[in-house]
Amino acid sequence: MHDRQALNAMVEQALQHLKWPSKPEGLYAPIAYTLEGGGKRIRPVILLMACDMFGGDLNAALPAAIATEVFHNFTLLHDDIMDNAPTRRGKPTVHTRWNSNTAILSGDAMLICAYRILMQSPIVSLPALAETFNRLAIEVCEGQQYDMDFETRNDVSAEEYLNMIGLKTGALIAGALRMGAILAGASNTDAETLAEFGMNLGIAFQLQDDLLDTYGDPSRLGKAVGGDIACNKKTYLLINALTLAPTGTRKELTLIMADRRIDAAEKFTRVRALYDKLGIRELTEQKASEYFDRALAALDRLPLDNTRKEPFKELAHSLIDRQK
């Protein structure tokens, strides 16, 4: 089996060799800019890992891997518009460097290009690949819509939130793994079991992301924390705080969230103090651990030698044991 570094290099080389038309520059330059922005390339790499796990041809799986990465970056480009995010990976977002109309149209073109790249996959696998790709694409959109709906609701349950991040984050990871297995000729049962691993890992990953935005060390993370609290984002932490807090504490938390006179630093300090009082950190860590264990349990069910599963266990630990 190939190590992750080799697969990552394979993905980077393929991305560098993508040829974008020079005209109209306003359409294609933002696409090249977006894909040159770096990133962990987790999704295309795990697709190749899944194919490798079942003894498949990595070159045959490369178009699906690159299509998945182009699709992922398309979603980020549009998400940045919706979130009015000024930067992405330390660089100005497309809508900031150009404008929102350009970002929308270039994003649309990226989605179309993702399908065009996917169509370069072996024809025998295309029906199953297209079905999986379409499924994950619509689920990501559904997850984003739920996320936006939650912005105006104060009664979001923890279960609804977990469902949302399963769609928005877990679906793409699960789908990438399923496609890799399909390309290697794995059985439907094994492909779905590996996808189950990916779904649970994706949810655990997002819960860990929620934790790091409140409890992470900025000097180790390489980015600021507190953004979720600053914008009253409905995370697993905030939802549980609002649900579990006694009346007086809930009222205090609600007032802090609503008071625009409080600066971001003070708001972060006060909200995190309430989280500490309510044991929200420990609750979220427990839930993330629960989904992580579910992911490993699914992986263990695969009827493969442990040496083939070990790279996925290492990947899972690397995603969850991030800088704290």
GULUM-203726 format. One record per atom (N, C-alpha, C): z, x, y; residue in one letter. Coordinates in steps of 0.1 Angstrom, whole numbers, padded with zeros to 4 digits, always signed. Each point is the difference from the previous one (the first is absolute). Layout:
# GULUM-203726
ZXYa ...
This chain:
# GULUM-203726
+0000+0008-0012m +0000-0008+0012m +0000+0009+0013m -0006-0006+0010h +0000+0007+0013h +0012-0002+0008h +0005+0010+0008d +0011-0002+0008d -0004-0007+0013d +0011-0005+0007r -0003-0008+0012r -0007+0008+0011r +0004+0012+0001q -0007+0008+0011q -0015+0002-0003q -0004+0001-0012a -0014+0001-0003a -0007-0013+0003a +0006-0011-0004l -0006-0013+0003l +0000-0003+0015l +0010+0004+0007n +0000-0002+0015n -0011+0008+0006n -0002+0012-0005a -0011+0009+0005a -0014-0007-0003a -0001-0006-0011m -0012-0007-0004m -0003-0012+0009m +0010-0007+0004v -0001-0011+0009v -0004+0005+0014v +0007+0010+0005e -0003+0005+0013e -0014+0005+0001e -0005+0007-0010q -0014+0005+0000q -0010-0011+0000q +0003-0011-0008a -0009-0011+0000a +0000-0007+0014a +0011-0001+0006l +0001-0007+0013l -0008+0009+0011l +0001+0013-0001q -0007+0008+0009q -0015-0001-0001q -0004-0003-0012h -0015-0001-0003h -0005-0014+0003h +0008-0009+0004l -0005-0013+0004l -0009+0002+0013l -0012-0006+0000k -0009+0002+0011k +0000-0013+0008k +0003+0001+0013w +0000-0012+0009w -0012+0001+0009w -0007-0010+0003p -0011+0001+0009p +0004+0004+0014p -0008+0007+0007s +0003+0004+0014s -0001-0011+0010s -0008-0010-0003k -0001-0011+0009k +0001-0014-0007k +0006-0010+0006p +0007+0001+0013p +0013+0008+0000p +0002+0009+0008e +0011+0009+0000e +0013-0008+0001e +0000-0011+0008g +0012-0008+0003g +0005-0007-0013g -0009-0001-0010l +0004-0007-0012l +0005+0010-0010l -0007+0012-0002y +0003+0009-0011y +0010+0011+0004y +0000+0004+0013a +0009+0011+0004a +0015-0004-0003a +0004-0012+0003p +0014-0004-0003p +0003+0000-0015p -0010-0003-0009i +0002+0001-0014i +0003+0014-0004i -0009+0009+0004a +0002+0015-0003a +0014+0004+0005a +0003-0004+0012y +0013+0004+0006y +0012-0005-0008y -0001-0012-0005t +0011-0006-0008t +0002+0008-0013t -0011+0002-0007l +0001+0007-0013l +0003+0014+0001l -0002+0007+0011e +0003+0014+0002e +0015+0001+0004e +0007-0011+0002g +0013+0000+0005g +0011+0004-0010g -0004+0003-0012g +0009+0005-0010g +0006-0012-0008g +0013+0002-0003g +0007-0010-0009g +0002+0006-0013g +0009-0007-0008k +0004+0006-0013k -0011-0003-0011k -0009-0009+0002r -0011-0003-0009r +0006-0005-0014r +0011-0007+0001i +0007-0004-0012i -0008-0009-0008i -0007-0010+0006r -0007-0010-0008r -0012+0006-0007r -0009+0008+0006p -0011+0005-0008p +0005+0010-0011p +0011+0007+0003v +0005+0010-0010v +0005-0007-0012v +0008-0011+0002i +0006-0007-0011i -0011-0007-0008i -0011-0004+0006l -0011-0005-0008l -0006+0010-0009l -0002+0012+0005l -0005+0011-0008l +0010+0004-0011l +0013+0000+0004m +0011+0002-0010m -0001-0010-0012m -0002-0012+0004a +0000-0011-0010a -0012+0002-0010a -0012+0004+0006c -0012+0003-0008c +0003+0011-0009c +0006+0011+0005d +0003+0012-0007d +0010-0003-0011d +0009-0008+0003m +0011-0004-0010m -0006-0005-0013m -0011-0008+0001f -0006-0006-0011f -0013+0008-0005f -0001+0012+0005g -0011+0008-0005g -0014-0003+0006g +0000-0006+0012g -0013-0004+0006g -0007+0011+0007g -0012-0003+0005d -0008+0010+0008d +0004-0001+0014d +0005+0010+0006l +0005+0000+0014l -0012-0001+0010l -0011+0006-0003n -0012-0001+0009n -0004-0015+0000n +0000-0007-0011a -0004-0014+0000a +0010-0009+0007a +0013+0005+0001a +0010-0008+0007a +0000+0003+0015a -0006+0011+0004l +0001+0004+0014l -0005-0010+0010l -0011-0007-0002p -0004-0010+0010p +0010-0011+0002p +0006-0005-0010a +0011-0010+0001a +0012+0005+0008a +0003+0013-0003a +0011+0006+0007a -0003+0001+0015a -0012+0005+0004i -0003+0001+0014i -0001-0014+0006i -0006-0010-0007a +0000-0013+0005a +0014-0006+0004a +0009+0003-0009t +0014-0004+0002t +0006+0006+0012t -0003+0013+0003e +0005+0007+0011e -0006-0005+0013e -0013-0003+0000v -0007-0005+0012v +0006-0014+0003v +0002-0008-0011f +0005-0013+0002f +0014+0001+0006f +0009+0008-0005h +0013+0002+0005h +0000+0004+0015h -0009+0009+0004n +0000+0004+0014n -0006-0011+0009n -0009-0008-0006f -0004-0012+0008f +0012-0009+0003f +0008-0003-0010t +0012-0008+0003t +0009+0006+0010t +0002+0013+0000l +0008+0006+0010l -0006-0001+0014l -0013+0001+0001l -0007-0001+0013l +0003-0014+0006l -0002-0010-0008h +0003-0014+0005h +0014-0002+0002h +0009+0005-0009d +0015-0002+0002d +0004+0006+0014d -0006+0012+0003d +0004+0006+0013d -0003-0009+0012d -0011-0007-0001i -0003-0009+0011i +0010-0011+0001i +0004-0006-0012m +0009-0011+0000m +0014+0004+0004m +0004+0013-0003d +0013+0005+0003d +0000+0006+0014d -0012+0002+0006n -0001+0007+0013n +0006+0014-0001n -0003+0006-0011a +0005+0014-0003a -0008+0010+0008a +0007+0009+0007p -0007+0010+0008p -0005+0012-0008p +0007+0003-0010t -0003+0012-0008t +0000-0003-0015t -0008+0008-0007r +0000-0001-0015r -0001+0015-0005r +0009+0004-0008r +0000+0014-0005r -0001+0010+0011r +0007-0003+0011g +0001+0010+0011g -0012+0000+0009g -0009-0009-0002k -0012+0000+0008k -0002-0014+0007k -0007-0001+0011p -0002-0014+0006p -0007-0009-0010p +0004-0012-0001t -0007-0010-0008t -0014-0003+0005t -0008-0005-0008v -0014-0003+0004v +0000-0009+0012v +0008-0011+0000h -0001-0009+0011h +0006+0006+0013h +0008+0011-0001t +0005+0007+0011t -0010+0009+0006t -0006+0008-0009r -0010+0010+0004r -0013-0007+0005r -0005-0010-0007w -0011-0008+0004w +0004-0013+0006w -0001-0011-0007n +0006-0013+0005n +0001-0009-0012n +0006-0011+0001s +0002-0010-0011s -0013-0005-0006s -0010-0003+0008n -0012-0005-0005n -0007+0010-0009n +0001+0013+0004t -0006+0011-0008t +0008+0001-0013t +0013-0001+0001a +0008+0001-0012a -0003-0011-0010a -0001-0012+0005i -0003-0011-0009i -0014+0001-0007i -0010+0004+0007l -0013+0001-0005l -0001+0012-0010l +0006+0011+0004s +0000+0012-0009s +0007-0003-0013s +0011-0007+0002g +0008-0004-0012g -0009-0009-0009g -0007-0009+0006d -0009-0009-0009d -0010+0008-0007d -0005+0010+0007a -0010+0009-0007a +0006+0008-0011a +0012+0005+0002m +0007+0007-0010m +0002-0008-0013m +0003-0013+0002l +0002-0009-0012l -0013-0001-0007l -0011-0002+0007i -0013-0001-0006i -0004+0013-0008i +0003+0012+0007c -0003+0013-0006c +0009+0002-0013c +0012-0005+0000a +0008+0001-0012a -0006-0007-0012a -0006-0011+0003y -0007-0007-0011y -0013+0007-0004y -0006+0006+0009r -0013+0007-0003r +0004+0012-0008r +0011+0007+0003i +0004+0012-0008i +0004-0005-0014i +0007-0011-0001l +0005-0005-0013l -0012-0003-0009l -0011-0004+0006m -0012-0004-0008m -0006+0013-0007m +0004+0012+0004q -0005+0012-0007q +0007+0003-0013q +0010-0009-0004s +0007+0002-0012s -0009-0004-0012s +0004+0005-0012p -0009-0003-0012p -0002-0016-0001p -0012-0003-0003i -0004-0015+0000i +0008-0008-0010i +0004+0007-0011v +0007-0008-0011v +0014-0004+0005v +0005+0008+0010s +0014-0004+0004s +0000-0008+0013s -0012-0002+0006l +0000-0006+0013l +0006-0014+0001l -0003-0009-0010p +0005-0014+0001p +0016+0000+0001p +0006+0008-0009a +0015+0000+0000a +0005+0007+0012a -0007+0011+0005l +0004+0007+0012l -0001-0009+0012l -0011-0008+0001a -0002-0008+0012a +0011-0011+0000a +0003-0006-0012e +0010-0010-0001e +0014+0005+0005e +0003+0012-0005t +0013+0006+0004t +0000+0003+0015t -0011+0006+0005f -0001+0004+0014f +0001-0013+0009f -0007-0010-0003n +0001-0013+0007n +0014-0005+0000n +0006+0000-0011r +0014-0005-0001r +0010+0008+0008r -0001+0013+0000l +0010+0008+0008l -0003-0002+0015l -0013-0001+0003a -0004-0002+0014a +0006-0013+0006a -0002-0011-0007i +0005-0012+0005i +0016-0001+0000i +0006+0007-0009e +0014+0000-0001e +0006+0008+0012e -0007+0011+0004v +0005+0008+0011v -0001-0009+0013v -0011-0007+0001c -0001-0009+0012c +0010-0011+0000c +0003-0006-0012e +0011-0010-0001e +0013+0006+0004e +0003+0012-0004g +0013+0007+0003g +0001+0002+0015g -0011+0004+0006q +0000+0002+0015q +0002-0013+0007q -0005-0011-0005q +0002-0013+0007q +0014-0004-0001q +0006+0002-0012y +0014-0003-0001y +0009+0008+0009y -0004+0013+0001d +0008+0009+0009d -0001-0005+0014d -0011-0005+0005m -0002-0005+0013m +0008-0013+0002m -0001-0009-0010d +0007-0012+0000d +0015+0002+0002d +0006+0010-0007f +0014+0003+0001f +0005+0004+0014f -0009+0004+0008e +0003+0004+0014e +0006-0011+0008e -0004-0012-0003t +0005-0012+0008t +0009-0009-0008t +0005+0005-0012r +0010-0007-0008r +0013+0007-0001r +0011-0008+0001n +0013+0005-0002n +0007-0004-0013n -0008-0006-0009d +0005-0004-0012d -0007+0006-0012d -0006+0013+0002v -0007+0006-0011v +0011+0005-0011v -0003-0003-0012s +0009+0003-0011s -0004+0014-0005s +0010+0006-0007a -0003+0013-0007a -0011-0001-0010a +0000-0011-0007e -0011-0002-0010e -0014-0001+0006e -0001-0007+0012e -0012+0000+0007e -0005+0014+0004e +0010+0007+0005y -0003+0014+0005y -0005+0008-0012y +0006+0000-0011l -0004+0008-0012l -0014-0004-0004l -0003-0013+0000n -0013-0005-0003n -0011+0006+0010n +0004+0000+0012m -0009+0005+0011m -0003+0014-0002m +0010+0009-0003i -0003+0014-0001i -0007+0003-0014i +0002-0009-0009g -0007+0001-0013g -0015-0002+0003g -0004-0009+0008l -0014-0002+0004l -0005+0011+0009l +0007+0003+0010k -0005+0009+0011k +0000+0014-0005k +0010+0004-0007t +0001+0014-0005t -0002+0002-0015t +0006-0008-0008g -0001+0002-0014g -0014-0003-0006g -0007-0010+0006a -0012-0004-0006a -0011+0011+0000a +0000+0008+0010l -0010+0010+0001l +0003+0012-0010l +0012+0003-0001i +0004+0010-0010i -0002-0005-0014i +0004-0012-0003a -0003-0006-0013a -0015-0001-0003a -0007-0004+0010g -0015-0001-0002g -0007+0013-0003g +0005+0010+0008a -0006+0014-0002a +0002+0004-0015a +0012-0002-0005l +0004+0004-0013l -0008-0008-0010l -0002-0013+0002r -0007-0008-0009r -0015+0005-0001r -0006+0003+0012m -0014+0004+0000m -0001+0014-0008m +0009+0009+0002g +0000+0012-0007g +0000-0002-0015g +0009-0009-0004a +0000-0003-0015a -0012-0006-0005a -0006-0009+0008i -0012-0007-0004i -0012+0010-0002i -0001+0010+0010l -0010+0010-0001l +0001+0009-0012l +0012+0001-0005a +0003+0009-0012a -0002-0008-0013a -0002-0013+0001g -0002-0008-0012g +0013-0004-0006g +0011-0001+0007a +0013-0004-0005a -0001-0015-0003a +0009-0004-0009s +0001-0014-0003s +0005-0008+0011s -0002-0013+0000n +0005-0009+0011n +0015+0001+0001n +0006+0000-0012t +0015+0000+0000t +0005+0013+0007t -0006+0011-0004d +0005+0013+0006d -0003+0001+0015d -0012-0005+0004a -0003+0000+0014a +0010-0009+0008a +0003-0011-0005e +0010-0009+0007e +0014+0006+0000e +0004+0007-0011t +0013+0006+0000t +0001+0011+0010t -0011+0008+0002l +0000+0010+0010l +0000-0006+0014l -0007-0011+0001a +0000-0007+0013a +0014-0005+0004a +0007-0004-0011e +0014-0005+0002e +0009+0012+0005e -0002+0011-0005f +0006+0012+0004f -0002+0002+0015f -0013-0001+0004g -0004+0002+0014g +0005-0010+0010g +0001-0013-0005m +0005-0010+0009m +0015+0002+0003m +0008+0003-0011n +0014+0002+0002n +0003+0013+0008n -0008+0010-0002l +0001+0012+0008l -0003-0002+0014l -0011-0008+0003g -0003-0003+0014g +0011-0008+0007g +0006-0009-0006i +0011-0007+0006i +0012+0009+0003i +0003+0009-0010a +0011+0009+0002a -0003+0010+0011a -0013+0004+0001f -0004+0009+0011f +0002-0006+0013f -0004-0013+0002q +0002-0007+0013q +0014-0002+0003q +0009-0003-0009l +0014-0002+0002l +0006+0014+0005l -0005+0011-0006q +0005+0013+0004q -0005+0003+0014q -0012-0005+0003d -0006+0002+0014d +0009-0007+0010d +0004-0012-0003d +0009-0008+0008d +0013+0007+0003d +0006+0006-0011l +0012+0008+0001l -0002+0012+0009l -0011+0007-0002l -0002+0012+0008l -0001-0002+0015l -0006-0012+0003d -0002-0003+0014d +0013-0002+0007d +0011-0003-0007t +0013-0002+0006t +0010+0011-0003t -0001+0006-0012y +0009+0010-0005y -0006+0014-0002y -0013+0001+0002g -0006+0013-0002g +0004+0010+0011g -0002+0013-0004d +0003+0011+0010d -0014+0003+0006d -0001-0002+0014p -0013+0003+0006p -0004+0014-0001p +0009+0009+0000s -0004+0014-0001s -0006+0004-0013s +0003-0008-0011r -0005+0003-0013r -0012-0009-0003r +0000-0012+0006l -0011-0009-0002l -0012+0004+0008l +0002+0007+0011g -0011+0004+0009g -0005-0011+0009g +0008-0011+0001k -0003-0011+0009k +0013-0007+0004k -0002-0008+0011a +0012-0007+0005a +0004-0011-0009a +0012-0004+0001v +0005-0012-0008v +0004-0011+0010v +0003-0012-0005g +0004-0011+0008g -0010-0009+0005g -0013+0002-0004g -0011-0009+0005g +0002-0014-0005g +0004-0002-0012d +0002-0013-0005d +0010-0008+0007d +0012+0006+0003i +0010-0006+0008i -0004-0003+0014i -0008+0009+0006a -0004-0002+0014a -0009-0012+0002a -0008-0003-0010c -0009-0012+0001c +0005-0012-0008c +0012+0000-0005n +0006-0011-0008n -0009-0003-0012n -0005+0010-0006k -0009-0002-0012k +0009-0005-0012k -0006-0010-0006k +0007-0006-0012k -0001+0009-0012k +0010+0009-0001t +0000+0008-0012t +0011-0005-0010t +0000+0006-0011y +0010-0004-0010y +0014+0002+0006y +0002+0010+0008l +0013+0002+0006l +0004-0011+0009l -0009-0003+0010l +0003-0011+0010l +0002-0013-0007l -0009-0003-0009i +0001-0014-0007i +0013-0001-0007i +0005+0010-0007n +0012-0001-0007n +0012+0000+0010n -0001+0007+0011a +0011+0000+0010a +0002-0014+0005a -0012-0007+0004l +0001-0013+0005l +0005-0010-0010l -0003+0002-0012t +0004-0009-0011t +0014+0001-0004t +0005+0013-0001l +0013+0002-0005l +0012+0001+0010l -0004+0002+0013a +0010+0002+0010a +0008-0013+0002a +0013+0001+0002p +0008-0011+0004p -0004-0005+0014p +0003-0012+0004t -0005-0007+0012t +0001+0009+0012t +0012+0006+0002g +0001+0008+0012g -0009+0012+0001g -0001+0007-0012t -0008+0012+0000t -0015-0004+0001t -0004-0011-0006r -0014-0004+0001r -0003-0004+0014r +0009-0006+0007k -0002-0003+0014k -0002+0012+0009k +0009+0010-0003e -0001+0013+0007e -0013+0007-0002e -0005+0000-0013l -0013+0006-0003l -0011-0007+0006l +0000-0013+0000t -0010-0008+0007t -0001+0002+0015t +0011+0001+0006l +0001+0003+0014l -0006+0014+0004l +0004+0010-0008i -0006+0013+0002i -0015+0000-0001i -0005-0007-0010m -0014+0000-0002m -0007-0007+0011m +0006-0010+0006a -0006-0008+0011a +0001+0006+0014a +0010+0009+0002d +0003+0006+0013d -0010+0011+0003d -0010-0003+0009r -0010+0010+0004r +0006+0011+0010r +0012-0003+0005r +0006+0010+0009r +0005+0012-0007r +0002-0001-0013i +0006+0011-0008i -0012+0010-0003i +0003+0013+0003d -0011+0010-0003d +0000+0002-0015d -0011+0007-0004a -0003+0001-0015a +0011+0008-0007a +0005+0011+0007a +0010+0009-0006a +0013-0008-0003a +0004-0008+0010e +0013-0007-0001e -0002-0011-0010e -0011-0007+0000k -0003-0010-0010k +0000+0005-0014k -0006+0012-0002f +0000+0006-0013f +0014+0003-0005f +0008+0006+0009t +0014+0003-0004t +0008-0012-0003t -0001-0010+0007r +0008-0012-0002r -0004-0008-0012r -0013-0001-0003v -0005-0007-0012v +0004+0008-0012v -0002+0013+0000r +0003+0008-0012r +0015-0001-0003r +0008-0001+0011a +0015-0001-0003a +0003-0013-0007a -0007-0011+0004l +0002-0012-0007l -0005+0001-0015l -0011+0006-0002y -0005+0003-0013y +0011+0007-0009y +0005+0010+0006d +0011+0008-0007d +0012-0009-0003d +0003-0009+0009k +0012-0009-0002k -0003-0010-0011k -0013-0004-0002l -0003-0009-0010l -0005+0006-0013l +0000+0013-0001g -0005+0007-0012g -0014-0002-0003g -0008-0001+0010i -0015-0003-0002i -0007+0012-0005i +0004+0012+0003r -0007+0012-0005r +0002+0000-0015r +0012-0002-0005e +0002+0001-0014e -0007-0011-0008e +0000-0012+0006l -0008-0011-0006l -0014+0003-0001l -0006+0006+0010t -0015+0003+0000t -0002+0011-0010t +0008+0010+0000e -0001+0011-0010e +0000-0005-0014e +0009-0010-0003q +0001-0006-0013q -0012-0007-0004q -0006-0008+0010k -0012-0007-0003k -0012+0009-0003k -0001+0011+0008a -0011+0010-0002a +0001+0006-0013a +0013+0003-0004s +0002+0006-0013s -0003-0009-0011s +0002-0013+0002e -0003-0010-0010e -0015+0000-0003e -0008+0000+0011y -0015-0001-0002y -0005+0014-0005y +0006+0011+0003f -0003+0013-0005f +0002+0000-0015f +0011-0006-0005d +0003+0000-0014d -0010-0009-0007d -0004-0011+0006r -0010-0009-0006r -0013+0007-0002r -0004+0009+0010a -0012+0007+0000a +0000+0010-0012a +0011+0007-0002l +0001+0010-0011l +0001-0007-0013l +0006-0012-0001a +0000-0008-0012a -0014-0004-0004a -0008-0004+0009a -0014-0004-0003a -0008+0013-0005a +0002+0011+0006l -0006+0012-0004l +0004+0004-0014l +0012-0002-0003d +0005+0003-0014d -0006-0008-0011d -0005-0012+0004r -0006-0009-0010r -0014+0004-0004r -0006+0009+0008l -0014+0004-0004l +0001+0008-0012l -0009-0003-0010p +0000+0007-0013p -0008+0014+0001p +0005+0008+0009l -0006+0013+0002l +0011+0011-0001l -0005+0012-0003d +0010+0012-0001d +0007+0002+0014d +0012+0004-0001n +0008+0001+0012n -0006+0011+0010n -0007+0009-0006t -0006+0010+0009t -0010-0006+0009t -0007-0011-0004r -0009-0007+0009r +0007-0009+0010r +0012-0004-0003k +0007-0008+0010k +0008+0008+0010k +0003+0013-0003e +0008+0008+0008e -0005+0001+0015e -0013+0002+0002p -0005+0001+0014p +0003-0013+0008p +0000-0011-0007f +0004-0013+0008f +0015+0000+0003f +0008+0005-0009k +0014+0000+0003k +0003+0009+0011k -0007+0012+0000e +0002+0009+0011e -0005-0006+0014e -0011-0007-0001l -0005-0006+0012l +0010-0011+0005l +0005-0008-0009a +0009-0010+0004a +0013+0006+0007a +0005+0010-0006h +0012+0007+0006h -0004+0006+0014h -0012+0005+0001s -0004+0006+0013s -0001-0010+0011s -0004-0012-0004l -0002-0011+0010l +0014-0006+0004l +0009-0001-0009i +0013-0006+0003i +0010+0010+0005i -0001+0012-0005d +0010+0010+0005d -0006+0008+0012d -0004-0008+0010r -0005+0006+0012r +0011+0005+0009r -0003+0006+0011q +0010+0006+0009q +0009-0011+0005q +0013+0002-0001k +0010-0010+0004k +0008+0005+0011k 
